């Protein structure tokens, strides 16, 4: 009469053990994935910083002025050629 109860409790114990092992495995897998994503985020932040520096260099006033003078033949206007329009 108690045998089915013991079998049921044993099966519940085995199922609980398997569930615990599975959740620990899943937790470790997700932790490894999280660490990989953190490393990827850090690499992207480093690249973003480098890109910001590169953009600052390429958009520097001196570089733009040099290109305007050399490639486009532009020059700064003389003071007499500047017209101030006041609405």
matplotlib code that plots the C-alpha trace (Angstrom):
import matplotlib.pyplot as plt

x = [0.0, 2.9, 4.8, 3.0, 3.6, 7.3, 7.6, 5.7, 8.0, 11.1, 10.0, 9.3, 12.7, 14.4, 12.4, 13.3, 17.0, 16.9, 15.1, 17.8, 20.6, 18.9, 18.4, 22.0, 23.2, 21.0, 22.2, 25.8, 25.1, 23.3, 26.2, 28.7, 26.6, 26.3, 30.0, 30.5, 28.0, 29.7, 33.1, 31.4, 29.8, 33.2, 34.8, 32.1, 32.5, 36.2, 35.5, 33.0, 35.6, 38.1, 35.4, 34.6, 38.3, 38.6, 35.5, 37.0, 40.2, 38.5, 36.1, 38.8, 38.6, 42.2, 41.7, 38.5, 40.1, 43.1, 40.9, 38.9, 42.0, 43.8, 41.1, 38.4, 40.5, 38.5, 39.9, 38.8, 37.0, 38.5, 36.9, 35.6, 33.8, 31.9, 28.2, 26.2, 22.5, 20.3, 16.6]
y = [0.0, 2.4, 1.3, 3.5, 6.5, 5.7, 5.3, 8.6, 10.4, 8.8, 10.0, 13.5, 13.5, 12.4, 15.0, 17.7, 16.7, 16.8, 20.2, 21.6, 20.3, 21.7, 25.1, 25.3, 24.3, 27.0, 29.6, 28.8, 29.0, 32.3, 33.7, 32.7, 34.4, 37.5, 37.7, 37.3, 40.2, 42.4, 41.9, 42.6, 45.8, 46.9, 46.4, 48.4, 51.2, 51.3, 51.4, 54.2, 56.2, 55.7, 56.7, 59.9, 60.8, 60.1, 62.2, 65.1, 64.9, 64.7, 67.6, 69.8, 73.4, 73.5, 70.5, 71.8, 75.2, 73.5, 71.5, 74.6, 76.5, 73.7, 71.8, 74.4, 77.5, 79.3, 82.2, 84.3, 87.4, 90.8, 92.9, 95.3, 92.4, 91.3, 92.5, 92.4, 91.9, 92.9, 92.1]
z = [0.0, 0.7, -2.3, -4.9, -2.5, -2.2, -6.0, -6.5, -4.0, -5.6, -9.1, -7.7, -6.1, -9.4, -11.4, -8.9, -9.1, -12.9, -12.9, -10.5, -12.7, -15.9, -14.3, -13.1, -16.6, -18.2, -15.7, -16.5, -20.2, -19.9, -17.7, -20.4, -23.1, -20.9, -20.5, -24.2, -24.8, -22.3, -24.0, -27.4, -25.9, -24.5, -27.9, -29.6, -27.1, -27.8, -31.6, -31.1, -29.2, -32.0, -34.6, -32.7, -32.6, -36.3, -37.1, -35.0, -37.0, -40.4, -39.5, -38.0, -39.1, -40.3, -42.5, -44.0, -44.7, -46.3, -48.6, -49.5, -50.4, -52.2, -54.0, -54.5, -54.7, -52.1, -50.1, -47.2, -48.3, -47.6, -45.0, -47.6, -49.4, -46.3, -46.3, -43.1, -43.6, -40.7, -41.0]

ax = plt.figure().add_subplot(projection="3d")
ax.plot(x, y, z, "-o")
ax.set_aspect("equal")
plt.show()
